[in-house]
Amino acid sequence: MSPAKTRLPTARAVGVGGLIAATLVLTATTAMAARIEKACLRSERTAASAPLCTCIQRVADQTLTRSDQRMAAKFFRDPQMAQDIRQSDNDRHSDFWRRYRTFGTTAQRVCR
């Protein structure tokens, strides 16, 4: 017996509505995923550039959860929040800070 072949639906079978819906989902996901990159570009840091911020976002995608990225993006606007999280006694904040430290170390190494 030969292995079963998987058939993907054609554009005609899915219909235009299905293709539009898939495009909207992918666009929304991409927009949500670039939080750190956008925050980096909007920051007033002199070193912020499109290539650097894109690299930082790629590292964030590999090392931080989506929730972590939402939190980390806020640090660009509010650096004091980073200190508050770092010094917090909350276990979730401590776990986040460990992941964030790994992200920062990796971004420094990769995004030169």
C-alpha distances in whole Angstrom, upper triangle without the diagonal:
4,7,9,12,15,18,21,24,26,30,31,28,30,33,36,37,34,35,38,38,35,38,40,38,38,41,43,41,42,45,45,44,47,49,51,51,53,55,55,56,59,60,64,63,64,61,58,56,53,51,53,52,48,48,49,47,44,45,46,42,41,43,45,43,44,47,48,48,50,53,53,54,57,58,59,61,62,63,65,62,60,63,63,59,60,63,61,61,58,55,53,55,55,51,51,54,52,49,51,53,50,49,52,52,49,50,53,51,49,51,54
4,6,9,12,15,18,21,23,27,28,26,27,31,34,35,32,32,35,35,32,35,37,36,35,38,40,38,39,42,42,41,44,46,48,47,49,52,52,53,56,57,61,60,61,57,55,53,50,48,49,49,45,45,46,44,41,42,43,39,38,41,42,41,42,44,46,46,48,50,50,51,54,55,56,58,60,60,62,59,57,60,61,57,57,61,59,59,56,53,51,53,53,49,49,51,50,46,49,50,47,46,50,50,46,47,50,49,46,48,51
4,6,9,13,16,19,21,25,26,24,25,29,31,32,29,29,33,32,29,32,34,32,31,35,36,34,35,39,39,37,40,43,44,44,46,48,49,50,52,54,57,56,57,54,52,50,47,45,46,45,42,41,43,40,37,39,39,36,35,37,39,37,38,41,42,42,44,47,47,47,50,52,52,55,56,56,58,55,54,57,57,53,54,57,56,55,52,49,47,49,49,45,45,48,46,43,45,47,44,43,46,46,43,44,47,45,43,45,48
4,6,9,13,16,18,22,23,20,22,25,28,29,26,26,30,29,26,29,32,30,29,33,34,32,33,37,37,36,39,41,43,43,45,47,48,48,51,53,56,55,57,54,51,49,46,44,46,45,41,41,42,40,37,38,39,35,34,37,38,36,36,39,41,41,43,45,46,46,49,51,51,53,55,55,57,54,53,56,56,52,53,56,55,55,52,49,46,48,49,45,44,47,46,42,45,47,44,43,46,46,43,44,47,46,43,45,48
4,6,10,13,15,19,20,18,19,22,25,26,23,23,27,26,24,26,29,27,27,30,32,30,31,35,35,34,36,39,41,40,42,45,45,46,48,50,54,53,54,51,49,47,43,42,43,42,39,39,40,37,35,37,37,33,33,36,37,35,35,38,40,39,41,44,44,44,47,49,49,51,53,54,56,53,51,55,55,51,52,55,54,54,51,48,46,48,48,44,44,46,45,42,43,46,43,41,45,45,41,42,45,44,41,42,46
4,6,10,12,16,17,15,16,19,22,23,19,20,23,23,20,23,25,24,23,27,28,26,28,31,31,30,33,36,38,37,39,42,42,43,45,47,51,50,51,49,46,44,40,39,41,39,36,36,38,35,32,34,34,30,30,33,34,32,32,35,37,36,38,41,41,41,44,46,46,48,50,51,53,50,48,52,52,48,49,52,51,51,48,46,43,45,45,42,41,44,42,39,41,43,40,39,42,43,39,40,43,42,39,40,44
4,6,9,12,14,12,13,16,19,20,17,17,21,21,18,21,24,22,22,25,27,26,27,30,31,30,33,36,38,37,39,41,42,42,45,47,50,50,51,49,46,44,40,39,41,39,36,36,38,35,33,35,35,31,31,34,35,33,32,35,37,37,38,41,41,41,44,46,46,48,50,51,53,50,49,52,52,49,50,54,52,53,50,47,44,46,47,43,42,45,44,40,42,44,42,40,43,44,41,41,44,43,40,41,44
4,6,10,11,10,10,13,16,17,14,13,17,17,15,17,20,19,18,22,23,22,24,27,28,27,30,33,35,34,35,38,39,39,41,44,47,47,48,46,43,40,37,36,38,36,33,34,35,32,30,32,32,28,29,32,32,30,30,33,35,34,35,38,39,38,41,43,43,45,47,48,50,47,46,50,50,47,48,51,50,51,47,45,42,44,45,41,40,43,42,38,40,42,40,37,41,42,38,38,42,41,38,38,42
4,7,8,6,6,10,12,14,11,11,15,15,13,16,18,18,18,21,23,22,24,27,28,27,30,33,35,35,35,38,40,39,41,44,47,47,49,47,43,41,37,37,39,37,34,35,36,33,31,34,34,30,31,34,34,32,30,33,36,34,35,39,39,38,41,44,43,45,47,48,51,48,47,51,50,47,49,52,51,52,48,46,43,45,46,43,41,44,43,40,41,44,41,39,42,44,40,40,43,43,40,40,43
4,5,5,6,8,11,13,11,10,14,15,14,15,18,19,18,21,23,23,24,27,28,28,30,33,36,35,35,39,40,39,41,44,47,47,48,46,43,41,37,37,39,37,34,35,37,34,32,35,35,31,32,36,35,33,32,35,37,36,36,40,40,39,42,45,44,45,48,49,52,49,48,52,52,49,51,54,53,54,50,49,45,47,48,45,43,46,45,42,42,45,43,40,43,45,41,41,44,44,40,40,44
4,5,5,6,7,10,9,7,11,13,12,13,16,17,17,19,21,22,22,25,27,27,29,32,34,33,33,37,38,37,39,42,45,46,47,45,41,39,35,35,38,36,32,34,36,33,31,34,34,31,32,35,35,33,31,34,36,35,35,39,39,38,40,43,42,44,46,48,50,48,47,51,51,48,50,53,52,53,50,48,45,46,48,45,42,45,45,41,42,45,43,40,43,44,41,40,44,43,40,40,43
4,6,5,8,10,10,10,13,14,14,16,18,19,20,22,24,25,26,28,30,30,32,35,38,37,37,40,41,40,42,45,48,49,50,48,45,42,39,39,41,39,36,38,40,36,35,38,38,34,36,39,38,36,34,37,40,38,38,42,42,41,43,46,46,47,49,51,53,51,50,54,54,51,53,56,55,56,53,51,48,49,51,48,46,48,48,45,45,48,46,44,46,48,45,44,47,47,44,43,47
4,5,9,11,9,10,13,14,14,16,19,19,20,22,24,24,26,28,29,30,32,35,38,37,37,40,42,41,43,46,49,50,51,49,46,43,40,40,42,40,37,38,40,36,35,38,37,34,35,38,37,35,33,36,39,37,37,41,42,41,43,46,46,47,49,51,53,50,50,53,53,50,52,55,54,55,51,50,46,48,49,46,44,47,47,44,44,47,45,43,46,48,44,44,47,47,44,44,47
4,7,8,5,7,10,10,10,13,15,15,16,19,20,21,22,24,26,26,29,31,34,34,34,37,38,38,39,42,46,46,48,46,42,40,37,37,39,37,34,36,37,33,32,35,34,30,32,35,34,32,30,32,35,34,34,37,38,37,39,42,42,43,45,47,49,46,46,50,49,47,48,52,50,51,48,46,43,44,46,43,41,44,44,40,41,44,42,40,43,45,42,41,44,44,41,41,44
4,5,5,7,9,10,11,13,15,16,17,19,20,22,23,25,26,27,29,32,35,34,34,37,39,38,39,42,45,46,48,46,43,41,37,38,40,37,34,37,38,34,33,36,35,32,34,37,36,33,31,34,37,35,35,38,39,38,40,43,42,43,46,48,50,47,47,51,50,48,50,53,51,53,49,48,44,46,48,45,43,46,46,42,43,46,44,41,44,46,43,42,46,46,42,42,45
4,5,5,6,9,10,11,12,14,15,16,18,20,21,22,24,26,27,30,33,32,31,35,36,35,36,40,43,44,45,44,40,38,34,35,37,35,32,35,36,32,32,35,34,31,33,36,35,33,30,33,35,33,33,37,38,36,38,41,40,41,43,46,48,45,45,49,49,46,48,52,50,52,48,47,44,45,47,44,42,45,45,41,42,45,43,40,43,45,42,41,44,44,41,40,44
4,5,5,6,9,10,11,12,14,15,16,18,20,21,22,24,26,28,32,31,30,33,35,34,35,38,42,43,44,43,39,38,34,35,37,35,32,34,35,31,31,34,33,30,32,35,33,31,28,30,33,32,31,35,36,34,36,39,39,39,41,44,46,43,43,47,46,44,46,49,48,49,46,45,41,42,45,42,40,43,43,40,40,43,42,39,42,44,41,40,43,44,41,40,43
4,5,5,6,9,10,11,12,14,15,17,18,20,21,22,25,27,30,30,29,32,34,34,35,38,41,42,44,42,39,37,33,34,36,33,30,33,33,30,29,32,31,27,30,32,31,28,26,29,31,30,29,33,34,33,35,38,38,38,41,43,45,42,42,45,45,42,45,48,46,47,44,43,39,40,43,40,37,40,41,37,38,41,39,37,39,42,39,38,41,42,39,38,42
4,5,5,6,9,10,11,12,14,15,16,18,20,21,23,26,29,28,27,31,32,31,33,36,39,40,41,40,36,34,30,31,33,31,28,30,31,28,27,30,29,26,28,31,30,28,25,28,31,29,29,32,33,31,34,37,36,37,39,41,44,41,41,45,44,42,44,47,46,47,44,43,39,40,42,39,37,40,40,37,37,40,38,35,38,40,37,36,39,40,36,36,39
4,5,5,6,9,10,10,12,14,15,16,18,20,22,24,27,26,25,28,30,29,30,34,37,38,39,38,34,33,29,30,32,30,27,30,30,27,27,30,29,26,28,31,29,27,25,27,30,28,27,31,32,30,32,35,34,35,37,39,42,39,39,43,43,40,43,46,44,46,43,42,38,39,41,39,36,39,40,36,36,39,38,35,37,39,37,35,39,39,36,35,38
4,5,5,6,9,10,11,12,14,15,17,18,20,22,26,25,25,28,30,29,30,33,36,37,39,38,34,33,29,30,32,29,27,29,29,26,26,29,27,24,27,29,27,25,22,24,27,25,25,29,30,28,30,33,33,33,36,38,40,37,37,41,40,38,40,43,42,43,40,39,35,36,39,36,34,37,37,34,34,37,36,33,36,38,36,34,38,39,35,35,38
4,5,5,6,9,10,11,12,14,15,16,19,21,24,24,24,27,28,28,29,32,36,36,38,36,33,31,28,28,30,27,24,27,27,23,23,26,25,21,24,26,25,23,20,23,26,24,24,28,28,27,29,32,32,33,35,37,39,36,36,40,40,37,39,42,41,42,39,38,34,35,37,34,32,35,35,32,32,35,34,31,33,36,33,32,35,36,33,32,36
4,5,5,6,9,10,11,12,14,15,17,20,22,22,21,24,26,25,26,30,33,34,35,34,30,28,25,26,27,25,22,25,25,22,22,25,24,21,23,26,25,23,20,23,25,23,23,27,27,25,28,31,30,31,33,35,38,35,35,39,39,36,38,42,41,42,39,38,35,35,37,35,32,34,35,31,31,34,33,30,32,35,32,30,34,34,31,30,34
4,5,5,6,8,10,10,12,14,16,18,21,21,20,23,25,24,25,28,31,32,34,33,29,28,24,26,27,24,22,25,25,21,22,25,23,20,23,26,24,22,19,21,24,22,21,25,26,23,26,29,28,29,31,33,36,33,33,37,37,34,37,40,38,40,37,36,33,33,36,33,30,33,34,31,30,33,32,29,32,34,32,30,33,35,32,30,34
4,5,5,6,9,10,11,12,15,17,20,20,19,22,24,24,25,28,31,32,34,33,29,28,25,26,27,24,21,24,24,20,20,23,21,18,21,23,21,19,16,18,21,19,19,23,24,22,24,27,27,28,30,32,34,31,31,35,35,32,34,37,36,38,34,33,30,30,33,30,28,30,31,28,28,31,30,27,29,32,30,28,32,33,30,29,33
4,6,5,6,9,10,10,13,15,18,18,18,21,22,22,23,26,30,30,32,30,27,25,22,22,24,21,18,21,21,17,17,20,19,16,18,21,20,18,15,18,20,18,18,22,23,21,24,26,26,27,29,31,34,31,30,34,34,32,33,37,36,37,34,33,30,30,32,30,27,29,30,26,26,29,28,25,27,30,27,26,29,30,27,26,30
4,5,5,6,9,10,11,14,17,16,15,18,20,20,21,24,27,28,29,28,24,23,20,21,22,19,17,20,20,17,17,20,19,16,19,22,20,19,16,19,21,18,18,21,22,20,22,25,24,25,28,29,32,30,29,33,33,31,33,36,35,37,35,34,30,30,32,30,27,29,30,27,26,29,28,25,27,30,27,25,29,30,27,25,29
4,5,5,6,8,10,12,15,15,14,17,19,19,20,23,26,27,29,28,24,23,21,22,23,20,18,20,20,16,17,20,18,16,19,21,19,17,13,16,18,16,15,19,20,17,20,23,22,23,25,27,30,27,27,31,31,28,31,34,33,35,32,31,27,27,30,28,25,27,29,25,24,28,27,24,26,29,27,25,28,30,27,26,29
4,5,5,6,9,11,14,14,14,17,19,19,20,22,26,27,29,27,24,23,20,21,21,18,16,18,18,14,15,17,15,12,16,17,16,14,11,13,16,13,13,17,18,16,19,22,21,23,25,26,29,26,25,29,29,27,29,32,31,33,30,29,25,25,27,25,22,25,26,22,22,25,24,21,23,26,24,22,26,27,24,24,27
4,5,5,7,9,12,11,12,15,16,16,18,20,24,24,26,24,21,19,16,17,18,15,13,15,15,12,12,15,14,11,15,17,15,14,12,15,16,13,14,17,17,15,18,21,20,21,24,25,28,26,25,29,29,27,29,32,31,33,31,30,26,26,28,26,23,25,26,22,21,24,23,20,22,24,22,20,24,25,22,21,24
4,5,6,8,11,10,9,12,14,14,15,18,21,22,24,23,19,18,16,17,18,15,13,16,16,12,14,16,14,13,17,18,16,15,12,14,16,13,12,16,16,13,16,19,18,19,21,23,26,24,23,27,28,26,28,31,30,32,30,30,26,25,28,26,23,24,26,22,21,24,24,20,22,25,23,21,24,26,23,21,25
4,6,6,10,10,10,12,14,15,16,18,22,22,25,24,20,20,17,19,19,15,14,16,15,12,13,15,13,11,15,16,14,12,8,11,12,10,9,13,13,11,14,17,16,17,20,21,24,21,21,25,25,22,25,28,27,29,26,26,22,22,24,23,19,21,23,20,19,22,22,18,20,23,22,20,23,25,23,21,25
4,6,8,9,10,12,13,14,16,18,21,21,24,22,18,18,16,16,16,13,11,13,12,8,10,12,9,8,11,13,11,10,7,10,11,8,9,13,12,11,14,16,16,18,20,21,24,21,20,24,24,22,24,27,26,28,26,25,22,21,23,21,18,20,21,17,16,20,19,15,18,20,18,17,20,22,19,18,22
4,6,5,6,9,10,11,12,14,18,18,20,18,15,14,12,13,13,10,8,11,10,7,9,11,9,9,13,14,12,12,10,12,12,9,10,13,12,9,13,15,14,16,18,19,22,20,19,23,24,22,23,27,27,29,27,27,23,22,24,22,19,20,21,18,16,19,19,15,16,19,18,15,18,20,18,16,19
4,6,5,6,9,10,11,12,16,16,19,18,15,15,13,15,14,10,11,13,11,8,11,12,10,10,14,14,12,12,9,10,10,7,7,10,9,6,9,11,11,12,15,16,19,17,16,20,21,19,20,24,23,26,24,24,21,19,22,20,17,18,20,17,15,18,18,15,16,19,18,15,18,21,19,17,20
4,5,5,6,9,10,10,14,14,16,15,12,13,12,13,11,8,9,10,8,6,9,10,8,9,13,12,11,12,10,11,10,6,8,9,7,5,8,9,8,11,13,14,17,15,14,18,19,17,18,22,22,25,23,23,20,18,20,19,15,16,18,15,12,15,15,12,12,16,15,12,15,17,16,14,17
4,6,5,6,9,10,13,13,15,13,10,10,8,10,9,5,6,8,7,5,9,10,9,10,14,14,13,15,13,15,14,10,11,13,11,8,12,12,10,13,16,16,20,18,17,21,22,21,22,25,26,29,27,27,24,22,24,22,19,19,21,18,15,17,17,14,14,17,15,12,15,17,15,13,16
4,5,5,6,9,12,13,15,14,11,11,9,12,11,8,9,12,11,9,12,14,12,13,17,17,16,17,14,16,15,11,11,13,12,8,11,12,10,11,15,16,19,18,18,21,22,21,23,26,26,29,28,28,25,23,25,24,21,21,23,20,18,20,20,17,17,20,19,16,18,21,19,16,19
4,5,5,6,10,11,14,13,10,11,11,14,12,9,11,13,11,10,14,15,12,14,18,17,15,16,14,15,14,10,10,11,9,6,8,9,6,8,11,12,16,15,14,18,19,18,20,23,23,27,25,26,23,21,23,22,19,19,21,19,16,18,19,16,15,19,18,15,17,20,19,16,19
4,5,5,8,8,11,10,6,8,9,11,9,6,9,11,8,9,13,13,12,14,17,17,16,17,16,17,15,12,13,13,10,8,10,10,7,9,12,13,16,16,15,18,20,19,20,23,24,28,27,27,24,22,23,23,19,19,21,19,15,17,18,14,13,16,16,13,14,17,16,13,15
4,6,8,9,10,10,6,7,7,10,9,6,9,12,11,11,14,16,15,17,19,20,19,20,19,20,18,15,15,16,14,11,13,13,10,11,15,15,19,19,18,21,23,23,24,27,28,31,30,31,28,25,27,27,23,23,24,22,19,21,21,18,17,20,19,15,17,20,18,15,16
4,7,9,11,12,8,10,10,14,13,10,13,15,14,14,17,18,17,19,22,22,20,21,19,20,19,16,15,16,14,11,11,12,8,9,13,14,17,17,17,20,22,22,23,26,27,30,29,30,28,25,27,27,23,23,25,23,20,22,23,20,19,22,22,18,19,22,21,18,20
4,5,9,10,7,10,12,14,12,10,14,15,13,14,18,18,17,19,22,21,20,22,20,20,19,16,15,15,13,10,11,10,6,7,10,11,15,15,15,18,20,20,21,23,25,28,28,29,26,24,25,26,22,21,24,22,18,20,22,18,17,20,20,17,17,21,20,17,18
4,6,9,8,11,13,16,14,13,16,18,16,17,21,21,20,23,25,24,23,25,24,24,22,19,19,19,16,14,14,13,9,9,12,12,16,17,17,19,21,22,22,25,27,30,30,31,29,26,28,28,25,23,26,25,21,22,24,21,19,21,22,19,19,22,22,18,19
4,6,6,9,12,14,12,11,15,16,14,16,19,19,18,21,23,23,22,24,24,24,21,19,19,19,16,14,15,13,9,11,13,12,16,17,16,18,21,21,21,24,26,30,30,31,29,25,27,27,24,22,24,23,19,20,21,19,16,19,19,16,15,19,19,15,15
4,6,8,12,13,11,12,16,16,15,18,20,20,21,23,25,25,25,27,26,27,25,22,23,22,19,17,18,16,13,15,17,16,19,21,20,21,24,25,25,27,29,33,33,34,32,29,30,30,27,25,27,26,22,22,23,21,18,20,21,17,16,19,19,15,15
4,6,10,11,8,9,13,13,12,15,17,17,18,21,22,22,22,25,25,26,23,20,22,21,18,17,18,16,13,16,18,16,20,21,20,21,25,24,24,27,29,32,32,33,31,28,28,29,25,24,25,23,20,20,21,18,15,17,17,14,13,16,15,12,11
4,7,9,6,6,10,11,10,12,15,15,16,18,20,20,20,23,22,23,21,18,19,19,16,14,16,14,11,14,16,16,19,20,19,21,24,23,23,27,28,32,31,32,29,27,27,27,24,23,24,22,19,19,20,17,15,17,17,13,13,16,15,11,12
4,6,5,6,8,10,10,12,14,15,16,18,20,21,21,23,22,24,22,19,20,21,18,16,18,17,14,17,19,19,23,23,22,25,27,26,26,30,31,35,34,34,31,29,30,29,26,25,26,24,21,22,22,19,17,19,18,14,15,17,15,11,12
4,6,5,6,9,10,10,12,14,15,16,19,20,20,22,21,23,21,18,19,21,18,16,18,18,15,18,21,21,25,24,23,26,28,27,28,31,32,35,34,34,31,29,30,29,26,26,27,24,21,22,22,19,18,20,18,15,16,18,15,12,13
4,6,5,6,9,10,11,13,14,15,17,19,19,22,21,23,22,18,20,22,19,17,20,20,17,20,23,22,26,26,24,27,29,28,28,31,33,36,35,34,31,30,30,29,26,25,26,23,21,21,21,17,17,18,16,13,14,15,12,9,10
4,5,5,6,9,10,11,12,14,16,17,17,20,20,22,20,16,19,20,16,15,18,17,14,18,20,19,23,23,21,23,26,25,24,28,30,32,32,31,29,27,27,26,23,22,23,20,18,18,18,14,13,15,13,10,10,12,10,6,8
4,5,5,6,9,10,10,12,14,15,15,18,17,19,17,13,15,16,13,12,15,14,12,15,18,17,21,20,19,22,24,23,23,26,27,30,29,29,26,24,25,24,21,20,21,19,16,17,17,13,13,15,14,10,12,14,12,9,11
4,5,5,6,9,10,11,13,14,15,17,16,19,17,14,16,18,15,13,17,17,15,18,21,20,24,23,21,24,26,25,25,29,29,32,31,30,27,26,26,25,22,22,22,19,17,19,18,14,14,16,14,11,13,14,12,9,12
4,5,5,6,9,10,11,13,14,16,16,19,17,14,17,18,15,14,18,17,16,19,21,21,24,23,21,24,26,24,24,28,29,31,30,29,26,25,25,24,21,20,20,17,16,16,15,12,12,13,11,8,10,11,8,6,9
4,5,5,6,9,10,11,11,14,14,16,14,11,14,15,12,11,15,14,13,16,18,17,20,19,17,20,22,20,20,24,25,28,26,26,23,21,22,20,17,17,17,14,12,13,12,9,9,11,9,6,9,10,8,7,10
4,5,5,6,9,10,10,12,11,14,12,9,12,14,11,10,14,14,13,16,18,18,21,20,18,21,23,21,21,25,25,28,26,25,22,21,22,20,17,17,18,15,13,15,14,10,11,14,11,9,12,14,11,10,14
4,5,5,7,9,10,12,12,15,14,11,14,16,14,14,17,17,17,20,22,21,24,23,21,24,26,23,23,27,27,29,28,27,24,23,23,21,18,19,18,15,14,16,14,10,12,14,11,9,12,13,10,10,13
4,5,5,6,8,11,12,15,12,11,14,15,13,13,17,16,16,20,21,20,23,21,18,21,23,21,20,24,25,27,25,24,21,20,20,18,15,16,15,12,11,12,10,7,9,10,7,6,10,10,8,9,12
4,5,5,5,8,9,11,9,7,11,12,9,10,14,14,14,17,18,18,20,18,16,19,21,18,18,22,22,24,22,21,18,17,18,16,13,13,13,10,9,11,10,6,9,11,9,8,12,13,11,11,15
4,6,6,7,8,11,10,8,12,13,12,12,16,17,17,20,21,21,24,21,19,22,24,21,21,25,25,26,24,23,20,19,20,17,15,16,16,12,12,14,12,9,12,14,12,11,15,15,13,14,17
4,6,8,10,13,11,11,14,16,14,15,19,19,19,23,23,23,25,23,20,23,25,21,21,25,25,26,24,22,20,19,19,17,15,16,15,11,12,13,11,8,12,13,10,10,14,14,12,13,17
4,7,10,12,9,9,13,14,12,14,17,17,18,21,21,20,22,20,17,20,21,18,18,21,21,23,21,19,16,16,16,13,11,12,11,7,8,10,7,6,9,11,9,10,13,13,13,14,17
4,7,8,5,6,10,10,9,11,14,14,16,19,19,18,20,18,15,18,19,16,16,19,19,21,18,17,14,13,14,11,9,11,10,7,7,10,9,7,10,13,11,12,15,16,15,16,19
4,5,5,6,9,10,10,12,15,16,17,20,20,20,21,18,17,20,20,16,17,21,20,21,18,16,13,14,15,12,9,12,13,9,10,13,12,11,14,16,15,15,19,20,19,19,23
4,5,5,6,9,10,11,13,15,16,18,19,19,21,18,17,20,20,17,19,22,21,22,20,18,15,15,17,15,12,14,15,12,12,16,15,13,16,19,17,17,20,22,20,20,24
4,5,5,6,9,10,11,13,16,17,17,18,19,15,15,18,17,14,16,19,18,19,16,15,12,12,14,12,10,13,14,12,12,15,16,14,16,19,19,18,21,23,22,22,26
4,5,5,6,9,10,11,14,15,15,15,17,13,12,15,15,12,13,17,16,17,15,14,11,10,12,10,7,9,11,8,8,12,12,10,12,15,15,15,18,20,19,19,23
4,5,5,6,9,10,11,14,14,15,17,14,13,16,17,14,15,19,18,20,18,18,14,13,15,14,10,12,13,11,9,13,13,10,12,15,15,14,17,19,18,17,21
4,6,5,7,9,11,12,13,14,16,13,12,16,16,13,16,19,18,20,18,18,14,13,16,15,12,13,16,13,12,15,16,14,15,19,18,17,20,22,21,20,23
4,6,5,7,10,11,11,11,13,9,9,12,12,10,12,15,14,17,15,15,12,10,13,13,9,10,13,12,10,13,15,13,14,17,18,17,19,22,21,21,24
4,5,5,8,10,10,10,12,9,8,12,12,10,12,15,15,18,16,17,14,12,14,13,9,10,12,11,8,11,13,10,10,14,15,13,15,18,18,17,20
4,5,6,8,9,10,13,11,10,14,15,13,15,18,18,21,20,20,17,15,17,17,13,14,16,14,11,14,16,13,13,16,17,14,17,20,19,17,20
4,5,6,6,8,10,8,8,12,12,11,14,16,16,20,18,20,17,14,17,17,14,14,17,16,13,16,18,15,15,19,19,17,19,22,22,20,23
4,5,5,5,8,6,6,9,10,10,11,14,15,19,18,19,17,14,16,17,13,12,15,15,11,13,16,14,12,16,17,15,17,20,20,19,21
4,6,6,10,9,9,12,14,14,15,18,19,22,22,23,20,17,19,20,16,15,18,17,13,15,17,15,13,17,18,15,16,20,20,17,19
4,6,9,9,10,13,14,14,16,18,19,23,22,24,21,18,21,22,18,18,21,20,16,18,21,18,17,20,22,19,20,23,23,21,23
4,5,6,7,9,10,11,13,15,16,20,19,21,19,16,18,20,17,16,19,19,16,17,20,18,17,20,22,20,20,24,25,22,24
4,5,5,7,9,10,11,13,15,18,19,20,19,15,17,19,16,14,17,17,14,15,18,16,14,18,20,18,18,22,23,21,22
4,5,5,6,9,10,11,12,16,17,19,18,14,16,18,16,14,18,18,15,16,20,19,17,20,22,21,21,24,26,24,25
4,5,5,6,8,10,10,14,14,16,15,11,14,16,13,12,16,16,13,15,18,17,16,19,21,20,21,24,25,24,26
4,5,5,6,9,10,14,14,15,14,10,12,13,11,9,12,13,10,11,15,14,12,16,18,17,17,21,22,21,23
4,5,5,6,8,12,13,15,15,11,12,14,13,10,13,15,12,12,16,16,14,17,20,19,19,22,24,23,25
4,5,5,6,10,11,13,13,9,11,14,12,11,14,16,14,15,18,18,17,20,22,22,22,25,27,26,28
4,5,5,9,8,10,9,6,8,10,9,7,11,12,11,12,15,15,15,18,20,20,21,23,25,24,26
4,6,9,10,11,11,7,7,10,9,6,9,11,10,10,13,14,13,15,18,18,19,21,23,23,25
4,7,9,11,12,9,8,12,12,9,12,15,13,13,17,18,17,19,22,22,22,25,27,27,28
4,5,8,9,6,7,11,11,10,12,15,14,15,18,19,19,21,23,24,24,27,29,29,30
4,6,9,7,7,11,12,11,13,16,16,17,19,21,21,23,25,26,27,29,31,31,33
4,6,5,6,9,10,11,13,15,15,16,19,20,21,23,24,25,27,29,30,31,33
4,5,5,6,9,10,11,13,14,15,17,18,20,21,23,24,26,27,29,30,32
4,5,5,6,8,10,11,12,14,16,16,18,20,21,22,24,26,27,27,30
4,5,5,6,9,10,10,12,14,15,16,18,20,20,22,24,25,25,28
4,5,5,6,9,10,10,13,14,15,17,18,20,21,23,24,25,27
4,5,5,7,9,10,11,13,14,16,17,19,20,22,23,24,27
4,5,5,6,9,10,10,12,14,15,16,18,20,21,21,24
4,5,5,6,9,10,10,12,14,15,16,18,20,20,22
4,5,5,6,9,10,11,12,14,16,17,18,20,22
4,5,5,6,9,10,11,12,14,16,16,18,20
4,5,5,6,9,10,10,12,14,15,16,18
4,5,5,6,9,10,11,12,14,15,17
4,5,5,6,8,10,11,12,14,16
4,6,5,6,9,10,10,11,14
4,5,5,6,9,10,10,12
4,6,5,6,9,10,12
4,5,5,6,8,11
4,5,5,5,8
4,6,6,7
4,6,7
4,6
4
